[in-house]
Amino acid sequence: MRLFPTLLSGAALMAAAGCSTLQGWMPADGSAPAAPTVTAVAPGAPGATPTWVNAAKTGAGASYEAYVDGQYRDGGRTGEVSRVWFSLADGVLTETMYGLIHEAQIKQMRFAVMSADGLSVEGRDTTSRTEYLHVDAQGRPLSPAYRIVTTDEARHWEIVKEVFTDPDRNALIMRVKVSAWRSDVSPYLLLEPHIANTGVGDRGDAVAGADGRGALYAYEGDTHLVLQADRPFAEASVGFVGTSDGLTDLEANGRLAHIYRSTGDDAGNIMLTGALPVVRRGETFSQDFVIGFGETRQDARNAANGAFSTGLDAVLANFNGEGDAIGWEDYIASLTELPRIAEQSTDGGKLAYASALMLKIQEDRTHAGALIASLSNPWGDTVDATNSSTGYKAVWPRDFYQVAMALLALGDTETPMAAFRYLPQVQVRADTPGNSGATGWFLQKTHVDGEIEWVGVQLDQTAMPIMLGWKLWKQGLLSDAELATMYGRMIKPAADFLVDGGKAGLLWNDRQIAPPWTQQERWEEQEGYSPSTTAAVITGLTVAADIARASGDAASADRYLAAADDYASKVEARMFTTSGEFGDGRYFLRLSRNEDPNDKGLLGENNGQPAMPEDRIIDGGFLELVRYGVRSPLAPSITDTLPEYDDQTREDRFRVRYDVNGVPAYRRYGNDGYGEQTDTGGNYGVGGMSPGQRGRLWPFFTGERGHYELAALLAAPSQSADWQTTQLNGIRQTYVRGMESFANGGLLLPEQAWDGVGDDTAHNYRPGEGTNSATPLAWTHAEYIKLLRSLADRAVWDRYAPVEERYAR
């Protein structure tokens, strides 16, 4: 909080509009404050170097849109398709997307408030809580509409915001109430656009409200936004961040001393400011805002004005799906398995319902079935926003598979099918732009429209689309005819690559791939033989054989099974050390660079961490062998590895398990550097790669371990029904409750949680609290849903019967 001289009620700047006066500050001589200087064009372009914002979201939302023949098109049951997504963090509206799901147009919108103690800024000087606006009788969320409450540290004021989107327009609604508790206060709205997914190149205009409504405009190229207020602003200004913006002015002068109407011909990192009227002590002031988006300024204005014309109460009801409107209530009601699996929760189903919302929200609304990893940019508050980047708002076939399988587990029969039909867009073909090498493998990371971003070959990402197709077929959703079509188009090329491999020939990548050796395993950092990757490859080939035979290709079926048999027979020989450094020396490695797991070969350097002998690095990838059915949970190689995976006496560099408040929690692997600095608590990557970086706890590993415990229970010798019920309840209380403990106040699950190792002062993290990595992580929500489904079924949801019958028995 910044302190200023004695508070004074300012001149009657809003009297003509029938509003309270704008609050100012008493000069030392007691005279009235000078009127602000009004200038046509803001100086100081291009402004400070832009960044994104905190990735630890407490809310994320978008409208529910129904498919039209499996695609997103206007005119269906939900009318016009809204292509707007938003996120919340620290009590503030953060990245807001319009167009494709990765195309952010807003960095953040927050309030700065002047009180008797000076200036407080939301997110910086406040505490906050996030609540769902629309819940059922059990308190389970039915839509991603939010109420956010922020309070300054001295409790001079409280701001309550309601946030949701217009399901029939490209518009976001924020309804605001400002309450003054201990003194008069003057609130200022601060909107920071990042049009076209960067913080450079933006222009803007500010209108106080001569036309009866305040309006703030930002634009770049053919993308425009307008913030329309339901009444005039006391004053409005636009400036370049760090030089002429409203917050810089407030911090320097305690008021808006300089008003700029436009950025003129200059572009850069801009901020739009709208002054609200003074709120007197003991009173509450309400104001509604709608942000419209469009290809022209008029389109954006039409979107905002259309929401006001409909009425914001009605817009919210439509968003929720109340009455005759088709909205989020209808989607939740369509999830036939959700009530049953929610009974396996320990929180009354709240996180299960929130997870269902999060999984569906994180789908593009132009490319049906395009499921992304997270509506966030990891460690965004220190990530340069000069150039466009997707962060985690992109397609990885591995995360994609997890989400599609979780949606299927919920009883969603449409989205997983749309996802499966989407997958050919991200498979390498002969006509893939720039490809001169092998085909059939799936791209590492792409934009939702298929634009290539990363091109490492990860064999699990080539196997999982096959696995998804088999599941959909066996669930009766994918017809024999469509299966045969997709076999020739997508599944056979993928399976052939899992057998033959080949030389990649795309952008920088010209490596020769010889399965099951993978260029990158599931952590995208190392090459070699990986238990988790090999588990997926064996599974993909085994079910591909089933599909090939059903499609009339018996020769390929035999070939796929022969390769799977070969890979399965060599799992331990390639990846299980018998002379390791830890324990009795017998355990699965995270990765073996060659076919000798006992040669103590060095893994590659990664994330600032030095190369280490492969027998020092353990991860949970071996549990995937059990999940899919490649190995029995009671196989000696599995049970021999568990004690080393669980060892909490090992030094922090190589330790993987950290129990947090009684919850088993795990890092990705020993020596992981994908996380905060141990010496300062600072964000990953600040100042370049550093040996002080440390990967933290990933909550979905708690779910993976719960799945293993369920598999082990089901494989155990026959016991009484009461005994089995007791054991199942133990899994619920340990692993389901454990995953629930990682959810934040908005019921969102993170990528990483603080493990308590090193300095936490940068963010004051508590053990088990989600870090600024990425929240919500779709994979974490998916793992939670799948664990509930597995417990409800008393069978592992990701288990593949042909694999189990061939290898685990």
PATOR-760696 format. One record per residue (C-alpha): residue in three letters; x, y, z. Coordinates in steps of 0.001 Angstrom, whole numbers, plus 524288, in hexadecimal, padded with zeros to 5 digits. Layout:
N
ALAXYZ;...
***
This chain:
809
MET800008000080000;ARG8055080D587FC3A;LEU802D881878805F3;PHE7FEC98263A801F6;PRO7FB0883309808BB;THR7EDD7835FD80EC7;LEU7E1DC8311780777;LEU7D8DE83B3E80167;SER7CC1683A877F9F1;GLY7CF5183FA67EC57;ALA7C855848BA7E2E5;ALA7BB04845557DDA6;LEU7C01283EB17D177;MET7B458835CC7D06C;ALA7A97083E907D4C9;ALA7A42D8400C7C71A;ALA7A2E1831587C61B;GLY79BE9830727D314;CYS7A73D829267D979;SER7AF9282B837E566;THR7BB8C8341D7E408;LEU7C91082F247E0AE;GLN7D18C82E697ECBA;GLY7DE3E836537ECED;TRP7E903839B97F66A;MET7EB228460F7FE75;PRO7F73C84DDA7FA92;ALA800048522F805AA;ASP7FA5186001805A4;GLY7EC7285ADC8074B;SER7E7D385F8B7FA0E;ALA7DF658574D7F129;PRO7E6DE84DBF7E892;ALA7E9E28524C7DAEC;ALA7E16E84D227D013;PRO7E7DC842397C873;THR7EF72845977BC5A;VAL7E84E8404F7B070;THR7F0B283CAD7A4AA;ALA7EC5A836BA797E9;VAL7F75982CE67963E;ALA7FEA2825497A0A9;PRO80D76826477A0E2;GLY8174C81BD07A454;ALA81563811AA799AF;PRO817A58064A79942;GLY81779804E57A81C;ALA81DB47FAAE7B0D0;THR8212D7ED0F7AC3D;PRO8149F7E5317ADAB;THR812BF7D8947B52C;TRP807627CF8A7B7E1;VAL801C87CD177C574;ASN8011C7C3327D06A;ALA7FDD57B5AE7CB1C;ALA7F8137B0D87D7FD;LYS7EA137B2F17D3A0;THR7DEC67B1F77DD17;GLY7D4937B25E7D268;ALA7D31E7AFB37C3E5;GLY7C70C7B0E17BB9C;ALA7C0887B1097AE62;SER7B2D67AEF87A940;TYR7AD6F7A1717A6BC;GLU7AB0E79F957983A;ALA7A413793D779291;TYR7A96E78CEF786A3;VAL7A29D78D3477982;ASP7A5907801E77312;GLY7B1BC77EB077B55;GLN7B6E678C4777822;TYR7B58E79A0A77D7F;ARG7AC917A1F1774BE;ASP7A2D17ACC9776F3;GLY7947B7A950776E0;GLY7946579D6777F96;ARG78D7479B3678C80;THR795DE7A58A7930F;GLY794927AF9B78830;GLU7A06C7B7C078482;VAL7ADA27B24978897;SER7B4F27BA7A79288;ARG7C3B77B99A79130;VAL7C7DF7C04179DC2;TRP7CF477BA0C7A935;PHE7D3CF7C0877B5B9;SER7DC087BD737C195;LEU7DD217C2A47CF6E;ALA7E8D17C3B37D881;ASP7EB8D7CB667E4F8;GLY7DDA47D0967E4AB;VAL7DFCD7D6947D73B;LEU7DAE27D3DE7C978;THR7E6F07CEC47C269;GLU7E9897C9687B4B8;THR7DD2D7CA917ACC5;MET7DCCF7C41979F6D;TYR7D4A67C70079376;GLY7D5367BFC278687;LEU7DD3E7B36C78821;ILE7DF467AEA6795FC;HIS7ED7F7B30279688;GLU7EB107C0AA79137;ALA7EB8E7C91D79D6C;GLN7E67C7D6F879BD2;ILE7E7527DB757AA01;LYS7F2577D9E67B3BA;GLN7EA6D7DE157BF8C;MET7DFCB7E7297C47B;ARG7E0627EB867D293;PHE7DCB87F6D37DB56;ALA7E540800947E25F;VAL7DEC3807707EDD2;MET7E278813F67F4F0;SER7DED18143F80354;ALA7E30481BB580F69;ASP7EF288132680FF4;GLY7F30681545801D4;LEU7F29E80CB47F5C0;SER7EF937FE277F5CC;VAL7EFE87F5E57E972;GLU7E8737E9407E7D0;GLY7F1447DD717E7AD;ARG7FCC17E4FB7ED30;ASP7F73E7EA7C7F9D9;THR7EB337E2117FBF6;THR7E60D7D51080070;SER7DBB87CE197F88F;ARG7D2C47C26A7F7AF;THR7CC507BC2A7EBE8;GLU7BECA7B6047EC49;TYR7B5A87AFE87E25A;LEU7A96E7B7CC7DF92;HIS7A0DE7AC547DBA2;VAL7A0FC7A0037E3F2;ASP7979D7951D7E748;ALA791ED792067F49F;GLN79E6F78ACD7F84C;GLY7A6EE7966C7F4A2;ARG7AC0878FE47E848;PRO7AEC4799857DD35;LEU7A599799007D196;SER7AC367A3507C937;PRO7B92A7AAAE7C8B7;ALA7B3357B7C37CC91;TYR7BAB17BD9C7D7EC;ARG7B9BB7C6FF7E33F;ILE7C6DA7CCC07E76E;VAL7C8287D45F7F404;THR7D4327DCDA7F658;THR7D7777E4C58026B;ASP7E2CA7EDEF804D9;GLU7EC3D7EAAB80FB1;ALA7E7447F5B58186E;ARG7D9147F1EC81598;HIS7D5377FF62810E6;TRP7CD727F992805D8;GLU7C8257ED4A7FF70;ILE7C5BA7EA937F111;VAL7BC887DFBD7ECB9;LYS7BD2D7DBF67DE66;GLU7B4B57D26B7D6D4;VAL7BAD87CD4A7CA50;PHE7B52C7C5287BF31;THR7B3F07C5A17B06D;ASP7A8AA7C80F7A740;PRO7A5767BAE87A0F2;ASP79FC77C190794EC;ARG7AA4E7CBCB79274;ASN7B8D67CDEA79332;ALA7B7CE7D52779FF8;LEU7BBEC7D4197AE2C;ILE7B3F47D9B27B95A;MET7B8F77DF1A7C634;ARG7AF5B7E4427D049;VAL7B5F27EBF07DB1A;LYS7B2427F0AD7E8AC;VAL7BB947F9717F044;SER7B90B7FAF87FECE;ALA7BFF98054C8070D;TRP7C1CB800DA8151C;ARG7CB31809B581C67;SER7CC62815C6813C8;ASP7C7C481B7B8070C;VAL7CE42814AB7FBA2;SER7D0B98178E7ED49;PRO7D17680B897E471;TYR7D82F80B267D741;LEU7D697800767CD2E;LEU7E3877FC7F7C6D7;LEU7E2967F4A07BA38;GLU7EF287EF887B3FF;PRO7ECC07EA417A658;HIS7F5FA7E0D279FB6;ILE7EF427E0B679276;ALA7F33B7D60A788EE;ASN7F9B57CE50793E5;THR804C17D8067964E;GLY806CA7E40379EB7;VAL80C6D7EC0B79397;GLY805FD7F24E787EF;ASP7F98C7F67678EFF;ARG7F2A78037478D3D;GLY7E797808F97954A;ASP7DD9F813B1797AC;ALA7D68B817D07A40D;VAL7C91881E427A4CD;ALA7C3FD822DC7B1F3;GLY7B602821E97AD9F;ALA7B0BB82D307A5CF;ASP7A7778239579F2A;GLY7A1EE81F197AC3B;ARG7AB238137E7ADB0;GLY7B979812F17B09C;ALA7C17880B977A692;LEU7CF7F807017A5B2;TYR7D4BE80215798B8;ALA7E09F7FA0F794E8;TYR7E42C7F478787C8;GLU7EECA7EEBD77F52;GLY7ECC37EB2E7712A;ASP7DF517E52A76F6D;THR7DD487E1E377DCB;HIS7D5DE7EB9178630;LEU7D0937EC01793EF;VAL7C8037F5E579A90;LEU7C4C77F6CE7A8F1;GLN7B7567FCCF7AA59;ALA7B2E2801947B7A3;ASP7A48B803217BAE4;ARG7A6E58113F7BEDE;PRO7B14481B857BC19;PHE7BE9F81AFE7C245;ALA7C26D8269D7CAAA;GLU7CE26827447C1B7;ALA7D50981E2B7B851;SER7E2E881D727B35E;VAL7EBE9814F47AB41;GLY7FAA4814737AC39;PHE806D780C727AA79;VAL80A5F8038D7B5D4;GLY814F0809137BE98;THR814AA816B87B8D2;SER8072D81C867B684;ASP7FDB0812317BB7B;GLY7F38F814A67C602;LEU7FA0180C517D085;THR806F0813797CF0C;ASP7FF6D820437D047;LEU7F81C81BBF7DC65;GLU80470816FF7E2FE;ALA80B6A823D07E038;ASN8006D82D777E30D;GLY7F5CA8267C7EABA;ARG7EC26829D17DFF8;LEU7EAF582A5B7D13B;ALA7F2BA836B17CF04;HIS7F49A833EC7C08C;ILE7E9EE82FAC7B73D;TYR7ED4B82A487A9CD;ARG7E277827A87A006;SER7E9E081F317964E;THR7F6AC818A879320;GLY7F61881F04785CE;ASP7FE87818E677B77;ASP807B98128F7852B;ALA806148049A789CF;GLY80B877FD0579537;ASN8086F7F7AA7A2B1;ILE7FC907FF6F7A6E7;MET7F366800E57B27C;LEU7E58F806527B254;THR7E06E80CE97BE9E;GLY7D297810587C278;ALA7CFD3818227CEE4;LEU7C3AC814447D66B;PRO7BCCB81DE87DF83;VAL7C06981F9A7EDBD;VAL7BA29815997F6A6;ARG7B6F881B8B803D7;ARG7B9F6814808106E;GLY7AF4A80AA481398;GLU7A9E980A9A805BC;THR7AAA0801367FA2C;PHE7ABAF804F67EBEC;SER7A8107FBAB7E0DA;GLN7ABFD7FC237D2A6;ASP7AB347F2937C761;PHE7B5627F0C47BCCC;VAL7B5047E8FA7B034;ILE7C1017E6897A7E0;GLY7BD777E3E4799C6;PHE7C69B7DE4478F92;GLY7C6117DEB6780DE;GLU7CD037E071773F7;THR7C9537EEDB773DB;ARG7C6997F8DB77E5D;GLN7B8537F8A877AB6;ASP7B7CD7E9D777BE3;ALA7BD907EAE57897B;ARG7B3F37F5A278D3C;ASN7A8A97ED97787F6;ALA7ACC77E1FC7902E;ALA7AD7A7EA3A79C8A;ASN7A0EE7F1B9799D9;GLY799EB7E52379656;ALA79CC37DF8F7A3CA;PHE7979F7EBE67AA41;SER78B757EB6B7A1B0;THR7889A7DD537A556;GLY78A677E0AD7B3B0;LEU7959E7DB657BBAE;ASP78CD27D3627C494;ALA787807CC957B892;VAL795267CAC87B300;LEU7995F7C4007BF88;ALA78D4E7BB567BF79;ASN790357B7897B165;PHE79E707B4E37B4D8;ASN79A1A7AC057BFFD;GLY78FBD7A5417B7C9;GLU784727A90A7C089;GLY776767A8017BBAD;ASP7753E7A56A7AD20;ALA7831A7A9A57AA15;ILE78D2279F427A699;GLY7995B7A1807AEA8;TRP7A29179BA17B896;GLU797C47953A7C0A7;ASP7942A78D5E7B4B1;TYR7A21D789017B265;ILE7A395784AF7C08B;ALA7968D77D7B7BFB0;SER79B55776627B37A;LEU7A6B77703E7BAE2;THR7A00A763827BE3B;GLU7AB2E75E527C694;LEU7AE0876AB27CE49;PRO7A46E7687D7D989;ARG7A91875A787DB41;ILE7B78A75D787DB31;ALA7B5C17699D7E3A9;GLU7B1517605B7EE70;GLN7BF6C75BA87EF1C;SER7C42B7693C7F2E8;THR7C68376D92800DB;ASP7C22077BB57FEDA;GLY7B4017792D7FB07;GLY7B7167799D7EC82;LYS7BB2B787EE7EBB5;LEU7C8437855D7E530;ALA7C24E77B287DC1B;TYR7B86D784EE7D6F2;ALA7C2B878FA27D5EF;SER7CBAF786347CEB3;ALA7C0FF782F97C4F9;LEU7BF95791787C229;MET7CE3E793B07C10B;LEU7D03F788877B777;LYS7C5AB78D587AE3D;ILE7C96A79BBB7AF67;GLN7D713798C97AA60;GLU7D2847954179CBB;ASP7D37979E747912D;ARG7C67A7A35D78BE8;THR7CABE7A3CF77DAB;HIS7D188796AE77C9D;ALA7C86D78D2778354;GLY7CF847833A78BB4;ALA7DC2078B3678C9F;LEU7DF567890979AFE;ILE7EA427912F7A0E2;ALA7F31D78F137AC9D;SER7EFC079B267B4A2;LEU7E9BE7A8A57B365;SER7F6577AE977B885;ASN804077B2DB7B538;PRO80D087AC717BF64;TRP813E17B62F7C861;GLY80D6E7C0837C013;ASP8108B7CC497C899;THR81ED07CB247C479;VAL81C7D7C6757B67A;ASP81F3B7D0707ABDC;ALA813067D3977A3F6;THR81A217DA6F798EC;ASN818167CEF278FD1;SER80BFF7C68878E83;SER80C867B99D795C8;THR8027C7AF6F79944;GLY808187AB597A66A;TYR7FFF979F767AA10;LYS7F46D7A3D77A1A4;ALA7F813799D679755;VAL7F64178BA779364;TRP7FF2A780F879889;PRO7F98B773AC7946C;ARG7FD5776E127A1C0;ASP7F5EB778377A9D6;PHE7EB5C7779979F74;TYR7E9C6768EC7A19C;GLN7E8A676AB57B057;VAL7DDDD774C27AECA;ALA7D64876D297A481;MET7D6BE760FC7ACFB;ALA7D207768987B8D0;LEU7C6BA76E747B12B;LEU7C33C760D07ACA6;ALA7C3C575C587BACC;LEU7B9EC767017BE36;GLY7B05D762057B40C;ASP7B2F576CA87A9F5;THR7B0AE7657A79D26;GLU7B29F7711879401;THR7BF4E777EB797AD;PRO7C7FC76BB579785;MET7C2E77687378A06;ALA7C57F7765578550;ALA7D3047751E78B41;PHE7D5D4768617842F;ARG7D14676E1F7773E;TYR7D9ED77A077799B;LEU7E67C7722677B32;PRO7EA15770A876CB7;GLN7ECA177F5476C9C;VAL7F88477D5E7756E;GLN7FDEE770F176F42;VAL809C9771D876662;ARG8066476EC975843;ALA80DBC76F9274B82;ASP8071B77CAF74902;THR809F7782487568F;PRO8107678F75753AF;GLY81F3778DD9753BF;ASN81F3477F1B755C0;SER8295A7774774E58;GLY82A0176B797573B;ALA8220D760BA75D5E;THR8135C761CD75EF1;GLY8095675C8676891;TRP80EB8762627751D;PHE8079A76D1D77C61;LEU80D0F77AAD77E25;GLN8127F77E2778B6B;LYS80B0778AE378D14;THR8023F792B978416;HIS7F8DA79E0678410;VAL7EAA6799C4783E2;ASP7E9E679CCC77559;GLY7F5037932A772EE;GLU7FFD179D3B77164;ILE80C7779666774E8;GLU8137679B017811C;TRP81C7D7902178646;VAL820EA7844577E95;GLY8275C77A8B787CF;VAL8233E76C5D785DC;GLN81CA6766FE79215;LEU8180B7593278FA8;ASP80DC17594E79A6F;GLN8073D7648C7931F;THR8069075BF278717;ALA8010F7505178E90;MET7F693757877964A;PRO7EE1175B8F78AB2;ILE7ED2B74D1B78731;MET7E9A1749DF7953B;LEU7DEF8754337955E;GLY7D92C74F02788C1;TRP7D8A47413078E18;LYS7D1C8745DB79A77;LEU7C7A074D5E792AB;TRP7C5497418578A23;LYS7C37F7387A795B6;GLN7BA707425A79C30;GLY7B1B5741797902E;LEU7B3D174F9A78C31;LEU7BC9474D417807B;SER7B5D47451D77622;ASP7BC96739FE76EFE;ALA7BB93741C676263;GLU7C1D774DFF767FE;LEU7CBF6745B976F09;ALA7CFFF73FBC76210;THR7D0F774D2A75BE8;MET7D91E7528476718;TYR7E17074641766E4;GLY7E6027491575936;ARG7E6D6757AF75B15;MET7ED46758C776888;ILE7EEB474C5F77094;LYS7F656743F576700;PRO8007074E9976405;ALA80255750A8772A3;ALA8038D74222775A1;ASP80CE17403876A4C;PHE8159274ACB76FD3;LEU815597442B77D36;VAL81AA6737F277691;ASP823DB73D7276C4F;GLY8275C74AE277136;GLY82EAC752FC7674D;LYS8360C75F887658B;ALA82F1F76BEC7699E;GLY83053776B975FBD;LEU8292D7828276523;LEU82F2778FC076853;TRP83B3578D3D770C8;ASN8381877EF57733D;ASP83F647750976AEF;ARG8411D76A29774ED;GLN83F9675BC7771D2;ILE83541755A277A8E;ALA836037471877DA8;PRO82A647435678663;PRO828D37415F79188;TRP8348374A98792C8;THR82E83758237932D;GLN834737653B79020;GLN82D1876AF979BBD;GLU82583764777A6AA;ARG819C376A307AD7B;TRP821AA7750C7B3E7;GLU82688779817A68E;GLU834BF77A4E7AAB9;GLN83BFF76D747A8BF;GLU83DF27630079E62;GLY83EBB7546C7A075;TYR8367B7494D7A5C5;SER82BDD74E147AEF2;PRO822A0745787B6FC;SER8173274EC27B546;THR819637507C7A6B3;THR81B8B741F57A487;ALA80F1273ED67ABFC;ALA8075C7477F7A2B8;VAL80E257421B79694;ILE80B4B733FA79A54;THR7FD3D7378779D56;GLY7FB8E73F4D790D8;LEU800A87342F7887D;THR7F898729D978F8A;VAL7EBC5730FE78D86;ALA7EFF27351B77FD1;ALA7F09C7268A77CBF;ASP7E29E7251C78176;ILE7DE6B73076778C2;ALA7E63A72B7376D1A;ARG7DFDE71E1C76DEF;ALA7D2557245176EC2;SER7D5E972C6D762CD;GLY7D9CB7208975AE9;ASP7E88E7224175BF8;ALA7ECCE715B3762A6;ALA7FACF716B275DD3;SER7FCD3723D67646C;ALA7F63271EC6770AF;ASP80016713CA77195;ARG80B3E71D3A76F43;TYR8069C72680779E3;LEU8054C71B87783C6;ALA812B37163D78074;ALA818C17238B78305;ALA811087254878F9A;ASP8155E717D179437;ASP8237871B367915A;TYR822BF728247988B;ALA81BA8722047A422;SER8258E7170B7A559;LYS830B9720C97A6B8;VAL82ABF72A857B04F;GLU832EB726567BBE7;ALA83F1A723817B3ED;ARG83F1A7314D7AE9F;MET83A17739757B9FF;PHE83B45731FF7C6EA;THR848657331B7CDA8;THR84D69728197D63F;SER8593F72FA87DB13;GLY853E273D2C7DDE4;GLU859127469C7E7F8;PHE84CE7746A97F08B;GLY8476E73C477F9A5;ASP84A1A72E657F558;GLY84D76733697E7C0;ARG8415172DB27E124;TYR837CC7377F7DB48;PHE832B373DB27CEE1;LEU83A3D7495C7C9E9;ARG833AB7559E7C535;LEU83ACF753637B876;SER845C474B477B2AB;ARG84D51751AA7A79E;ASN850A8744617A1D9;GLU84CDF736287A3ED;ASP85584734757AFF4;PRO84F0A739B47BC44;ASN85AEB735DC7C461;ASP8656A73DD87BD6B;LYS8632374A167C5A2;GLY86292752387B947;LEU8603D760B87BA87;LEU8532A766C87B762;GLY8532D773C47B05C;GLU853AD780EE7B726;ASN84658787427B869;ASN83FF6793287BEA3;GLY84CEE797E67C3DD;GLN84FEC78B0A7CAA6;PRO85C9F783BE7C839;ALA85CF6776727C1A7;MET85B6C76B5F7CB63;PRO85D6375C987CA95;GLU850AB756577C65E;ASP8500974D887D261;ARG84ED5759837DB1E;ILE8426975E3C7D478;ILE8356C757D47D7EA;ASP827E075BF67D3E9;GLY81A0E756727D427;GLY819FB7527B7C5DC;PHE81AAF744077C95F;LEU80CE1744F77CEEC;GLU807C6747187C115;LEU80BAF7390C7BE32;VAL8019E735067C850;ARG7F75873EFD7C485;TYR7F63173A227B682;GLY7F7DD72BBC7B9A2;VAL805BC729537B4C2;ARG809DE7246A7C232;SER8029C71F0A7CDD7;PRO802C27281C7D992;LEU808DE71CAA7E0DB;ALA813D671A8F7D70C;PRO8210371A1D7DE1D;SER826B67251C7D5DA;ILE81B6F72DC77DA10;THR81B7472A597E86D;ASP82A4C72B657E8F9;THR829A0739597E3D7;LEU81F2873E607ED21;PRO8282273FCB7F911;GLU831E7747DD7F156;TYR82724750587EBA2;ASP821BA7526B7F951;ASP82EA0754AF80078;GLN82D847617C807FA;THR83AF17607880E5A;ARG8425076349801C6;GLU848E87707D7FFDC;ASP8400B77ACC7F9F7;ARG8467E77ACF7EC94;PHE842EC76C957EA37;ARG8371C76B4D7F2F5;VAL82A07769E97EC12;ARG81FB1767DB7F6A0;TYR81BED7725780074;ASP8102676FEF80903;VAL808F877CC680AF0;ASN7FF4C77D5D81625;GLY7FE8276E93815A2;VAL7FC6A76E36806D7;PRO805BE766217FE78;ALA80B2476FB37F478;TYR815A276E377EA2E;ARG81EDA775E97E192;ARG8203C772177D34C;TYR82D7476BF47D5E1;GLY839D676E077DDB0;ASN842597794D7D8F9;ASP836B9780297D2BA;GLY8398078E837D035;TYR82C5C792CD7CAA5;GLY8281779B907D5C8;GLU82B477A6CD7DEE4;GLN838C97AAD17E384;THR83CBD7A4B07F06C;ASP844E97B06A7F4B7;THR83AE67BB2D7F235;GLY82DF07B4887EF79;GLY82E017BBDC7E288;ASN827197B7107D660;TYR82C5E7ACD17CD36;GLY835437B2017C2A5;VAL8377B7BFAB7C826;GLY8453A7C38D7C42C;GLY846E57B7417BC0D;MET848367A9017BF98;SER84E1B7A7307CD26;PRO852B379BAA7D57A;GLY84A617A1817E05B;GLN83D9C79E627D95B;ARG8358F793697DF25;GLY829C878C447D9F7;ARG81F5278B207E46C;LEU8141D781C37E75D;TRP80A9477E327DC92;PRO7FD4877AE17E290;PHE7F93C771A27D7C1;PHE803A8768277DC83;THR7FB6F7667F7E8BD;GLY7F0A0761CC7DFB6;GLU7F9EA759017D820;ARG7FE27752AA7E4D2;GLY7EFE97511C7E8C5;HIS7ED8074A067DC06;TYR7F8C7740EE7DEDF;GLU7F39C73DFD7EC85;LEU7E65473ACF7E6BB;ALA7EC78731C97DCA7;ALA7F46972B157E757;LEU7E848729617EFBD;LEU7E0AF723507E48C;ALA7EC0371A247E184;ALA7EDAF715CC7EF9E;PRO7E9347085D7F401;SER7DAAC707777F672;GLN7D60870D5C80334;SER7C8D3710268092A;ALA7C02471AB980384;ASP7C1477225C8103C;TRP7D019721EB80F87;GLN7D019726CA80191;THR7C689731BF804EC;THR7CF6D7360280FFB;GLN7DB2973634806E9;LEU7D3D373DD27FC8A;ASN7CFDF747D6806AC;GLY7DE17748EC80A8A;ILE7E1A374C417FC80;ARG7D6F87568B7FC4B;GLN7DB6975C9580908;THR7E9B275CC380514;TYR7EA0B75F7B7F68C;VAL7DCE5765987F336;ARG7DD2876E3E7FF35;GLY7EB6D770AD7FC50;MET7E8A8775E77EEBB;GLU7DD8C77E287F40B;SER7E6F0784587FDBD;PHE7EE9878A547F282;ALA7E2D0791E07ED36;ASN7E2CC7A07D7EF9C;GLY7D75D7A8FC7F3C0;GLY7D1DC7A8BB7E5FD;LEU7D271799C77E5CB;LEU7DD3D799E17DB9C;LEU7E8597900D7DBBB;PRO7F64C794227D88F;GLU8016378E7B7D0CC;GLN80ACC78FCE7DC3E;ALA809A2791D97EADA;TRP813C9796F27F45C;ASP81C1278C617FAAB;GLY821E5794C080579;VAL82FD5793B28005F;GLY837537A0877FF4B;ASP8334E7AEA9800B9;ASP824E87B1FE7FEFF;THR825A67C0A880101;ALA822817C4857F30A;HIS8149E7BF547F46E;ASN813F57BAD18029A;TYR80F5D7AD787FE35;ARG80A717A3CB80842;PRO80D7A79543806B0;GLY8034778F697FDB4;GLU7FF2979C837F802;GLY7FEE479D967E945;THR80A4A7A5347E3C4;ASN80AB57AF0E7D8B9;SER80D497A41B7CEFC;ALA800057A1867C8B4;THR7F2567A1037CE6D;PRO7E90379B2B7CA99;LEU7F0C078FFB7C4B5;ALA7E753787D17BCB7;TRP7EF5577B757BF03;THR7EDF377CEA7CDCC;HIS7DF3777E9A7CCF2;ALA7DE9E7731D7C388;GLU7E64476A3C7CCA5;TYR7DD2276DAA7D7DE;ILE7D10976A897CFCE;LYS7D6ED75DC67CB08;LEU7DA64759B67D8E1;LEU7CC4C75BEE7DD1A;ARG7C76F754067D17A;SER7D0FA7490C7D449;LEU7CC7F748317E263;ALA7BE38748927DE61;ASP7C08873D9D7D48A;ARG7CA1A736357DD1F;ALA7D273735467D0FB;VAL7DD4773E107CBE1;TRP7D723746C67C184;ASP7E37B747347B924;ARG7E56D7386B7B97C;TYR7E509731EA7AC07;ALA7DFA7724107AC75;PRO7E74A71EB47A0C2;VAL7F3E8723CE7A6CB;GLU7F11D71E467B43A;GLU7ED127111E7AEBD;ARG7F94E710237A66F;TYR803B27152A7AFCF;ALA7FF46716F67BDE8;ARG7F9D77094A7BFE2;
***
